[in-house]
Amino acid sequence: MSRSPTLRIAMVAAVVLALDQITKRLVLKFLSLGEERVIIDGFFKLVHWANTGAAWSLFMGNNRLLAIVALVALLALFLSRHYFDAHTLFGQVSLGLIFGGIMGNLIDRLVEHHVTDFLYFYLPRRGGAELGFPAFNIADSAICIGVGLIFILSWKNEKTNAKSVQPST
């Protein structure tokens, strides 16, 4: 069965969006805001943290502005998707991950007025403090993976184009 590139992108985005929203609803149902549950002591916790900023809590307190940025990013990515190898399956998956992730966090910003982060990896330090990676969610993971795949695809294409343009001797 043949599917258009845009339909494949939309299907991946829909799966990411569904997984993101289901996991966030579970967090909202089972963890109070600020609550933490140790899953692997000294390594991983499920947390319920509210983030009104962007990645790593940058631009904290700018939820409305970040929602507008997300909408503009979605539109810009959709209109320029052909520049990101949207004709290949690899490119379609990459864009679907990014679209689904942006939409997942955008829904949070519009409905909850913050993004719900719940995955927290950390290491204990002397004195009881923790050295942790910022908490994140499924949408954040999808965006990062999608962007990483786009970089790999661009690098691969750059190497291929460099080989085909080599001067003859």
N, C-alpha and C positions, 0 to 999 in steps of 0.2 A: 504494500500500500504506500503510495507516494504522498508525502506531506510537504507543505511549503515550509521554507526556512522560518518564516514568522510564526507559523503554527507550532513548530518544534520549540522555538524560543519560548512561546507562550505556555506550552506544556511543562517545560522545565521550571519556568517561573511559577506556575500554579502549584507544582509539587513543593517547591521551596517555600512558597507563601503558606501553604497548608501546614507543612511541618513546623514552620516558625510560629504560626498563630496557635496551633494545638499545644505546642510545648509551653508557650507563654501563658495560655489559659490554665494549663496544669499548675504552673508556678503560682499564678494568681489565686488558684483554688486552694493549694496545699501549703503555701508559705506566706506568712505575713510580711509586709514590707520591712526590709532590714533583717529578716530571719535568715539563718544559715544552717545547713545540715551537712555535716562531714560525711563524705562518701568513702574517700580513701584518706585516712589520717595522715597529715603532713604533705598532702599532694593535691586533693580535689574536694571541692565543696559545691553543693547546690546552694545558691543564694537568691534572694529576691531584692535586687537593687534597682532603683529608679535613676535613669540617666537622662537629663534634659540637655546634655551636650552631644558632641559627636564622638568619634572613636577616642578611647582613652580619656573620656570626659572633657575633651577639648571644647571650648566655647560653651561651657556649662551655663545653663539658664537661658539659652537662646533657642528653645524648642520651636517656636513659631518660625523664626528665620530658617532654621534647619529643615523644617517641613517644606518651606518654599524652595530651598536649595534642592531638596530631594525631588520635588515635582519638576523643576527645571532640568535636573540631571536625567530623570526618566525621559522627558521629551527630547533632550539633546541626544541621548543614547539611542532612542528609537529612530530619530531622524538620520543619525549618522551610523547606524548599525552596519551598513554595507562596507564601511571602512575597517570593520573588525572581523572580516572573514565570515560574515553571517551566512555565506553560501556553503560553508563546511559544517559538518556535524560538531567538530571541536569548537568552532566559533559560536554555533548555536547554543551549545551547552554553556559555554562561558557567559554569553549574554543572558541566557535564561537564569543562571545563578545570580548575576548582578541585578537583573530586573526584579526577581523574586525577593531578594534580600532588601533592596531599596523599598519595595512596596511593603514588606513586613514591618520594617522600622517606621515607615511613614504612617501606616495604620496605627501603630502605637502612639506616635506623636499626636495624631488627630483625635484618637479615642481616649487614651490614658493621659495625654499631655506630658509623656515621657516615654523613653524606650525601656522596656523591661529586660534587664541583663540577669543571667542566672547561672552561667557556667564560670567557675572560678578555680584556676589552678594556682597553687602556691607552694612555697617551701618554708618550713619554720626556721627562724633565726634564733640565735642566743638571746636570752632575755624574754622570750615569748612572742616577739613581733613576727610578722609574716612578710616574706618577700613574694609578692604575687603578681601574676599577669593580670591586667585589667579584666574584669568580668565581661562576658560577651554572651551572645545568643546565636541561634541558628541563622538568622538573617545576616548578622555580622560575618559569620563563617562563610556563608554563601558568597557574599560580596568579595571577601578576601580571596577565596578560592577562584572565583570568576575572574577577578582582576589578575591573579597570578597566571591563570590559564591564558588570558589575553596577552600577557607579557611573553609567555613561552611561545605562543602562536606568532606573535610579531617577531620575536628573535629568530624563530625557525624560518619565517618568510624572508627576513632580512638576509640570513645566510644563503637561502636558496637564490634570492635575487642577486646577491653578490657573486655567486658562482656563475650565473648565466650572463653577467655583464662583464666578466673578466676580458681584458683586451687580448687580442690574438698577437702572437709574436712572429 
